[in-house]
């Protein structure tokens, strides 16, 4: 087992989306795990769905590395946090290797994250419509940014032995190692819908079979020993691993020093985590609410909460002693009928919100709190209606809190991400959650009593005070 700063790691990138990154990355994770290695899975960007497949493949929590949402300075610490105790880490990239946040240069691109992690890159190339030209393509990606080290390629969708021979000859002449060749294989395909792959939670048995097929294809078609050797060539990282208890303690100390908060005699000396004091924060899960970052629950726990998951599709009551509620993203529109049919839970959520207890809802959670979704009754916490549309709203957002809430004081700056094909009318309440600057200036979301509901997905590691404030409100509401 490697020390945290020197864990072997590699980044799986591609010239464009659709090249096969998820198949290769997930297959590598499962193939390495099948060899008895502890594999740490990671995904570049805000994607919630791929990490579910990564978790299934590796047996460990899939984690995101997003230089836009969290800032470049947190990428390596969050990586080391997720990679604790791992023998090897596999990082799946996003889009094309150099594609980052719109208008922000390399920020949040796969190449940017690879540099921040000092990790070698394996380029997955869809070779279905080319032969010798593959060498020019790979040469361009390998030489574009000298700080990005492309260690070699994996050729995907290769048609035949002769096709493979031509591709290998071209890349050999270019001096680029070929770590694997994958043929077309329908069994590794995973179904998609309007926002990407169907989450693991919605197709558990089929997902298990798909991951097993990916592992078999990668194990048969790739040189795992050579790839592990490439991973071992990653440069050492000098930063410390992110730790929820430490960042919360530091955040409280900074507030005290700046005079923003009085000294707290209950705060322990040093960054020791607080123990849960019976304060329950219920977190929605199950097939309808699959989008969450693991660090959110870790921060809530470090702030003193007992985090208890529940499934709004099946559970008719909130967990006993619920003092606060977190409802993340997912696909409630797919399960609108089932969510609506669970009237006891809808009433329980509305009753909790009526007491002023903190409720944090993002995207799917926002829809669930509306009066109705596609004509079906929801919780009725918000005087708003939600419906599906044909328009995809997608992109990073720079936002500022415009109302004091259970999550943040007005003026708090956070970065978020929108990813939906629904619309809520009205789009903001009398007290809005956020002021968003791009792609157009607008008010967005709802703040009422203890409720903070918004389309924006945020990563609390970038602003750990969000979790501390939420738990404090749970204690006092």
C-alpha positions as CSV (number, residue, x, y, z in Angstrom):
1,X,0.0,0.0,0.0
2,X,1.4,3.4,-1.0
3,X,1.7,6.5,1.2
4,X,-1.2,8.9,0.5
5,X,0.9,11.4,-1.5
6,X,2.4,8.7,-3.8
7,X,-0.6,6.5,-4.6
8,X,-0.2,5.1,-8.1
9,X,-2.7,6.8,-10.4
10,X,-3.6,7.4,-14.0
11,X,-6.1,9.6,-15.8
12,X,-8.3,8.1,-18.6
13,X,-8.9,10.8,-21.2
14,X,-10.2,11.0,-24.8
15,X,-10.2,13.4,-27.7
16,X,-13.9,13.8,-27.4
17,X,-17.0,12.5,-25.7
18,X,-18.3,9.2,-26.9
19,X,-14.8,7.7,-27.3
20,X,-15.2,5.1,-24.6
21,X,-13.8,6.7,-21.5
22,X,-16.4,5.3,-19.1
23,X,-16.1,1.8,-20.5
24,X,-12.3,1.8,-20.2
25,X,-12.1,3.6,-16.8
26,X,-14.9,1.4,-15.2
27,X,-13.4,-1.7,-16.7
28,X,-9.9,-0.8,-15.4
29,X,-11.3,-0.2,-11.9
30,X,-13.1,-3.6,-11.9
31,X,-10.2,-5.4,-13.5
32,X,-7.7,-4.1,-11.0
33,X,-10.1,-4.8,-8.1
34,X,-10.5,-8.4,-9.4
35,X,-6.7,-8.7,-9.0
36,X,-7.0,-7.9,-5.3
37,X,-6.0,-4.3,-5.5
38,X,-7.8,-1.6,-3.5
39,X,-8.9,0.8,-6.3
40,X,-9.8,4.4,-5.7
41,X,-12.3,5.6,-8.3
42,X,-12.6,9.3,-9.3
43,X,-14.4,11.3,-12.0
44,X,-13.4,14.7,-13.4
45,X,-16.2,17.3,-13.4
46,X,-19.7,17.4,-11.8
47,X,-21.0,14.2,-13.2
48,X,-23.0,12.2,-10.6
49,X,-23.8,9.1,-12.7
50,X,-20.5,7.7,-13.7
51,X,-19.2,7.5,-10.1
52,X,-22.1,5.1,-9.4
53,X,-20.6,2.7,-11.9
54,X,-17.2,3.4,-10.6
55,X,-18.3,2.5,-7.1
56,X,-19.9,-0.8,-8.3
57,X,-16.6,-1.6,-10.1
58,X,-14.3,-0.8,-7.2
59,X,-16.2,-1.4,-4.1
60,X,-15.3,2.1,-2.9
61,X,-17.1,5.4,-2.9
62,X,-16.9,7.1,-6.3
63,X,-15.7,10.7,-5.9
64,X,-15.7,13.8,-8.1
65,X,-12.7,16.1,-8.8
66,X,-14.0,19.4,-10.0
67,X,-11.6,22.4,-10.3
68,X,-14.5,24.8,-11.1
69,X,-16.8,23.9,-8.2
70,X,-14.1,23.3,-5.6
71,X,-11.2,25.4,-6.9
72,X,-7.9,24.0,-8.3
73,X,-6.4,24.1,-4.8
74,X,-8.8,21.4,-3.5
75,X,-8.4,18.9,-6.4
76,X,-5.3,17.1,-5.0
77,X,-6.4,17.2,-1.3
78,X,-9.8,15.7,-2.2
79,X,-8.1,13.1,-4.4
80,X,-5.9,12.1,-1.5
81,X,-8.9,11.9,0.8
82,X,-10.7,9.5,-1.5
83,X,-7.5,7.5,-2.2
84,X,-6.7,6.8,1.5
85,X,-5.7,3.2,1.8
86,X,-5.8,2.5,-2.0
87,X,-3.2,0.6,-4.0
88,X,-4.1,2.4,-7.2
89,X,-6.4,5.2,-8.4
90,X,-8.2,5.5,-11.7
91,X,-9.5,9.0,-12.7
92,X,-12.1,9.1,-15.5
93,X,-11.9,12.4,-17.5
94,X,-14.7,14.5,-18.9
95,X,-15.5,15.4,-22.5
96,X,-12.5,15.9,-24.7
97,X,-9.2,16.1,-22.8
98,X,-8.7,19.9,-23.1
99,X,-12.4,20.8,-22.8
100,X,-13.1,22.8,-19.6
101,X,-15.5,25.3,-18.2
102,X,-16.8,27.5,-21.0
103,X,-14.8,30.7,-21.4
104,X,-12.4,29.7,-18.6
105,X,-9.5,28.2,-20.6
106,X,-8.2,24.9,-19.3
107,X,-10.1,25.3,-15.9
108,X,-11.8,22.0,-14.9
109,X,-10.7,20.1,-18.0
110,X,-9.3,16.6,-17.8
111,X,-5.9,18.0,-18.7
112,X,-6.0,20.6,-15.9
113,X,-6.9,17.9,-13.3
114,X,-4.2,15.6,-14.6
115,X,-1.6,18.4,-14.1
116,X,-2.9,19.1,-10.6
117,X,-2.6,15.4,-9.8
118,X,0.8,15.0,-11.5
119,X,-0.8,12.0,-13.1
120,X,0.0,10.3,-16.4
121,X,-2.8,10.1,-19.0
122,X,-4.0,7.2,-21.1
123,X,-5.8,8.4,-24.2
124,X,-8.8,6.4,-25.3
125,X,-9.3,6.8,-29.1
126,X,-12.3,5.8,-31.1
127,X,-10.5,4.2,-34.0
128,X,-13.6,3.0,-35.8
129,X,-13.2,5.4,-38.8
130,X,-9.5,5.8,-39.2
131,X,-6.2,3.9,-39.6
132,X,-2.9,5.8,-40.1
133,X,-4.5,9.1,-39.2
134,X,-4.7,7.9,-35.6
135,X,-1.0,8.8,-35.2
136,X,-1.5,12.4,-36.2
137,X,-4.5,12.7,-33.8
138,X,-2.6,11.2,-30.9
139,X,0.5,13.2,-31.6
140,X,-1.5,16.4,-31.5
141,X,-3.0,15.6,-28.1
142,X,0.3,14.4,-26.7
143,X,2.2,17.6,-27.8
144,X,-0.5,20.3,-27.3
145,X,0.4,20.9,-23.7
146,X,3.9,19.8,-22.6
147,X,2.8,19.7,-19.0
148,X,0.4,16.9,-19.7
149,X,2.1,13.5,-20.0
150,X,0.2,11.2,-22.3
151,X,1.7,7.8,-21.5
152,X,0.0,5.9,-24.2
153,X,-3.3,5.0,-25.8
154,X,-6.1,2.4,-25.7
155,X,-7.7,1.9,-29.1
156,X,-11.5,1.4,-28.9
157,X,-14.0,0.1,-31.5
158,X,-11.3,-1.6,-33.6
159,X,-13.0,-3.6,-36.4
160,X,-10.6,-6.4,-37.2
161,X,-7.1,-7.9,-36.8
162,X,-6.0,-6.1,-40.0
163,X,-7.4,-2.8,-38.7
164,X,-5.5,-3.3,-35.4
165,X,-2.3,-4.0,-37.3
166,X,-2.6,-0.7,-39.3
167,X,-3.3,1.3,-36.1
168,X,-0.4,-0.3,-34.2
169,X,2.0,0.4,-37.1
170,X,1.0,4.0,-37.3
171,X,1.4,4.6,-33.5
172,X,4.6,2.6,-33.4
173,X,6.1,5.0,-36.0
174,X,5.0,7.9,-33.8
175,X,6.6,6.3,-30.7
176,X,3.3,6.1,-28.8
177,X,2.8,2.9,-26.7
178,X,-0.5,1.0,-27.2
179,X,-1.8,-0.3,-23.8
180,X,-4.8,-2.0,-25.2
181,X,-7.1,-2.7,-28.1
182,X,-10.9,-3.1,-27.6
183,X,-13.3,-4.4,-30.2
184,X,-16.9,-3.4,-30.4
185,X,-18.9,-5.1,-27.7
186,X,-22.6,-4.5,-27.3
187,X,-22.8,-6.1,-23.8
188,X,-20.7,-3.3,-22.3
189,X,-23.1,-0.6,-23.5
190,X,-25.2,1.1,-20.8
191,X,-28.6,2.7,-21.6
192,X,-28.8,6.5,-21.7
193,X,-31.6,9.0,-21.5
194,X,-31.8,12.8,-21.6
195,X,-29.0,13.5,-19.1
196,X,-26.6,10.7,-19.8
197,X,-26.3,7.1,-18.5
198,X,-29.1,5.6,-16.4
199,X,-27.9,5.5,-12.8
200,X,-26.8,2.3,-11.2
201,X,-29.6,2.5,-8.6
202,X,-32.2,2.2,-11.3
203,X,-30.8,-0.9,-13.0
204,X,-28.8,-2.6,-10.3
205,X,-28.7,-6.2,-11.7
206,X,-28.1,-5.0,-15.3
207,X,-25.5,-2.6,-14.1
208,X,-23.6,-5.4,-12.3
209,X,-23.6,-7.4,-15.6
210,X,-22.5,-4.3,-17.6
211,X,-19.6,-3.6,-15.2
212,X,-18.5,-7.3,-15.3
213,X,-18.5,-7.2,-19.1
214,X,-16.4,-4.0,-19.1
215,X,-13.9,-5.6,-16.7
216,X,-13.7,-8.7,-18.9
217,X,-13.2,-6.7,-22.1
218,X,-10.5,-4.5,-20.5
219,X,-8.7,-7.4,-18.9
220,X,-8.6,-9.3,-22.2
221,X,-7.8,-6.4,-24.4
222,X,-5.4,-4.3,-22.2
223,X,-2.0,-4.8,-20.7
224,X,-2.9,-4.3,-17.0
225,X,0.7,-4.7,-15.8
226,X,1.9,-2.0,-18.1
227,X,-1.0,0.3,-17.1
228,X,-0.2,-0.3,-13.4
229,X,3.4,0.5,-14.2
230,X,2.4,3.8,-15.8
231,X,0.3,4.6,-12.7
232,X,3.3,4.1,-10.5
233,X,5.2,6.7,-12.4
234,X,2.9,9.5,-11.2
235,X,4.7,12.3,-9.3
236,X,4.4,12.6,-5.5
237,X,1.8,15.1,-4.2
238,X,3.0,17.3,-1.3
239,X,-0.3,18.5,0.0
240,X,-2.3,17.0,2.8
241,X,-5.4,14.9,2.3
242,X,-8.7,16.8,2.8
243,X,-10.4,16.0,6.1
244,X,-13.9,17.1,6.9
245,X,-13.3,17.6,10.7
246,X,-10.1,19.6,10.1
247,X,-11.6,21.9,7.5
248,X,-14.6,22.6,9.8
249,X,-12.4,23.3,12.7
250,X,-10.2,25.6,10.6
251,X,-13.3,27.4,9.3
252,X,-14.6,28.0,12.8
253,X,-11.2,29.3,13.9
254,X,-11.0,31.6,10.9
255,X,-14.4,33.0,11.7
256,X,-13.4,33.7,15.3
257,X,-10.1,35.4,14.3
258,X,-12.0,37.6,11.8
259,X,-14.6,38.4,14.4
260,X,-17.4,36.8,12.4
261,X,-18.3,34.4,15.2
262,X,-17.8,34.4,19.0
263,X,-15.4,31.8,20.5
264,X,-17.1,28.5,21.0
265,X,-16.1,26.8,24.2
266,X,-17.5,23.5,22.9
267,X,-15.1,23.4,20.1
268,X,-12.4,20.8,20.9
269,X,-8.7,21.6,20.8
270,X,-7.3,20.6,17.5
271,X,-9.2,19.2,14.5
272,X,-10.9,16.3,16.2
273,X,-14.4,15.4,14.8
274,X,-17.4,16.1,16.9
275,X,-19.4,13.0,17.9
276,X,-23.1,12.9,16.9
277,X,-25.3,14.1,19.7
278,X,-28.5,12.4,18.4
279,X,-29.3,15.2,15.9
280,X,-30.5,13.4,12.8
281,X,-30.2,14.8,9.3
282,X,-32.2,12.8,6.9
283,X,-30.7,12.4,3.4
284,X,-32.9,11.4,0.5
285,X,-31.7,8.5,-1.6
286,X,-33.0,5.6,-3.7
287,X,-33.5,5.5,-7.4
288,X,-35.2,8.9,-7.6
289,X,-32.5,10.8,-5.8
290,X,-29.1,9.4,-6.8
291,X,-27.1,12.7,-7.1
292,X,-24.9,13.5,-4.2
293,X,-21.3,14.2,-3.3
294,X,-20.0,11.9,-0.5
295,X,-18.2,14.9,1.1
296,X,-21.6,16.5,2.0
297,X,-22.5,13.7,4.3
298,X,-19.0,13.6,5.7
299,X,-19.2,17.3,6.5
300,X,-22.6,16.9,8.1
301,X,-21.2,14.1,10.3
302,X,-18.1,16.1,11.2
303,X,-20.4,19.0,12.2
304,X,-22.1,16.7,14.7
305,X,-25.1,15.3,12.8
306,X,-26.1,11.7,12.5
307,X,-26.7,11.3,8.7
308,X,-29.6,8.8,8.0
309,X,-30.6,7.9,4.5
310,X,-34.1,7.2,3.4
311,X,-35.9,6.4,0.1
312,X,-38.9,8.6,-0.8
313,X,-40.2,5.9,-3.1
314,X,-40.6,3.4,-0.3
315,X,-40.4,5.0,3.1
316,X,-43.6,6.5,4.3
317,X,-42.0,8.3,7.2
318,X,-38.9,10.4,7.8
319,X,-36.2,8.8,10.0
320,X,-37.0,9.0,13.7
321,X,-35.8,12.3,15.2
322,X,-35.3,14.1,11.9
323,X,-34.1,17.6,12.6
324,X,-33.1,18.5,9.1
325,X,-33.5,17.3,5.6
326,X,-31.3,17.1,2.5
327,X,-32.8,16.2,-0.8
328,X,-30.3,16.1,-3.6
329,X,-30.6,15.6,-7.4
330,X,-31.8,12.8,-9.5
331,X,-34.7,11.9,-11.8
332,X,-37.9,12.6,-9.9
333,X,-39.7,13.2,-13.2
334,X,-39.1,9.5,-14.0
335,X,-40.7,8.5,-10.7
336,X,-43.3,11.2,-10.5
337,X,-46.2,8.8,-10.2
338,X,-44.5,6.8,-7.4
339,X,-43.4,9.9,-5.5
340,X,-46.8,11.3,-5.7
341,X,-48.4,8.1,-4.6
342,X,-46.4,8.1,-1.4
343,X,-48.7,10.6,0.2
344,X,-47.7,9.9,3.8
345,X,-44.1,10.9,3.2
346,X,-45.1,14.0,1.2
347,X,-47.1,15.1,4.1
348,X,-44.3,14.4,6.5
349,X,-41.9,16.5,4.5
350,X,-44.4,19.3,4.3
351,X,-45.0,19.1,8.1
352,X,-41.3,19.2,8.8
353,X,-40.8,22.3,6.6
354,X,-43.7,24.0,8.3
355,X,-41.9,23.8,11.6
356,X,-39.0,25.8,10.2
357,X,-36.6,22.9,10.3
358,X,-33.7,23.3,7.8
359,X,-34.4,21.7,4.4
360,X,-31.7,21.8,1.7
361,X,-33.0,20.8,-1.8
362,X,-31.1,20.8,-5.1
363,X,-32.6,20.3,-8.5
364,X,-34.6,17.1,-8.1
365,X,-35.2,18.1,-4.5
366,X,-36.5,21.4,-5.7
367,X,-39.0,19.6,-7.9
368,X,-40.1,17.3,-5.1
369,X,-40.9,20.3,-2.9
370,X,-43.1,22.0,-5.5
371,X,-46.9,21.9,-5.5
372,X,-46.8,19.5,-8.4
373,X,-44.6,17.9,-11.0
374,X,-46.0,17.2,-14.5
375,X,-49.5,17.6,-13.0
376,X,-48.9,15.1,-10.2
377,X,-49.1,16.3,-6.5
378,X,-45.7,16.7,-4.8
379,X,-44.9,18.0,-1.3
380,X,-46.5,21.4,-1.7
381,X,-43.8,23.1,0.4
382,X,-43.2,25.6,-2.4
383,X,-46.0,27.5,-4.2
384,X,-44.6,26.5,-7.6
385,X,-45.2,24.0,-10.4
386,X,-42.6,21.9,-12.2
387,X,-42.8,20.3,-15.6
388,X,-40.6,18.5,-18.1
389,X,-39.5,20.4,-21.2
390,X,-37.5,19.7,-24.4
391,X,-34.8,22.2,-23.5
392,X,-31.6,21.1,-21.8
393,X,-30.2,23.5,-19.2
394,X,-26.6,22.7,-18.6
395,X,-23.5,24.5,-17.4
396,X,-21.4,25.9,-14.6
397,X,-22.8,28.9,-12.7
398,X,-21.2,31.6,-10.6
399,X,-23.7,32.5,-7.9
400,X,-24.1,34.7,-4.8
401,X,-26.6,34.0,-2.0
402,X,-29.2,36.8,-2.0
403,X,-31.1,35.8,1.1
404,X,-30.0,34.6,4.5
405,X,-30.8,30.9,4.8
406,X,-30.1,27.7,6.6
407,X,-27.1,27.2,4.2
408,X,-25.5,30.6,3.9
409,X,-25.7,34.2,4.8
410,X,-26.5,36.7,2.0
411,X,-23.4,37.6,0.0
412,X,-21.8,34.2,0.2
413,X,-20.3,33.4,-3.2
414,X,-20.4,29.8,-4.5
415,X,-20.0,28.1,-7.8
416,X,-22.6,25.6,-8.9
417,X,-23.8,23.5,-11.8
418,X,-27.1,23.2,-13.6
419,X,-28.2,20.0,-15.3
420,X,-31.9,19.5,-16.1
421,X,-34.7,19.4,-18.7
422,X,-37.4,20.8,-16.4
423,X,-38.7,24.2,-15.6
424,X,-40.1,25.5,-12.3
425,X,-42.7,28.4,-12.4
426,X,-42.0,30.8,-10.9
427,X,-38.3,30.4,-11.1
428,X,-37.7,32.2,-7.8
429,X,-39.6,33.0,-4.6
430,X,-40.1,36.3,-2.9
431,X,-36.8,35.5,-1.2
432,X,-34.6,34.0,-3.9
433,X,-31.8,31.5,-3.1
434,X,-29.2,32.7,-5.6
435,X,-28.3,35.5,-7.9
436,X,-26.7,33.9,-11.0
437,X,-24.5,35.9,-13.3
438,X,-24.1,33.6,-16.3
439,X,-25.3,32.8,-18.9
440,X,-27.7,35.6,-17.9
441,X,-28.3,37.6,-14.8
442,X,-31.2,36.2,-12.9
443,X,-32.6,35.4,-9.5
444,X,-33.1,31.7,-8.9
445,X,-34.5,29.4,-6.2
446,X,-36.5,29.7,-3.0
447,X,-35.7,30.6,0.6
448,X,-38.6,30.4,3.0
449,X,-38.5,29.5,6.7
450,X,-35.8,26.8,6.9
451,X,-36.1,25.8,3.3
452,X,-33.3,26.5,0.7
453,X,-34.4,25.1,-2.7
454,X,-32.6,25.6,-6.0
455,X,-31.6,24.1,-9.3
456,X,-27.9,24.7,-8.5
457,X,-25.8,21.7,-7.6
458,X,-23.0,22.9,-5.3
459,X,-20.0,21.1,-3.7
460,X,-19.9,21.9,0.0
461,X,-16.2,21.2,0.3
462,X,-15.7,24.6,-1.4
463,X,-17.6,26.3,1.4
464,X,-17.6,23.9,4.5
465,X,-19.4,26.6,6.5
466,X,-22.5,25.5,4.7
467,X,-22.6,22.2,6.5
468,X,-21.7,23.7,9.9
469,X,-24.5,26.4,9.5
470,X,-27.0,23.8,8.5
471,X,-26.3,21.6,11.5
472,X,-26.4,24.6,13.8
473,X,-29.8,25.5,12.4
474,X,-31.0,22.0,13.0
475,X,-30.0,22.3,16.7
476,X,-31.8,25.6,17.2
477,X,-34.9,25.4,14.9
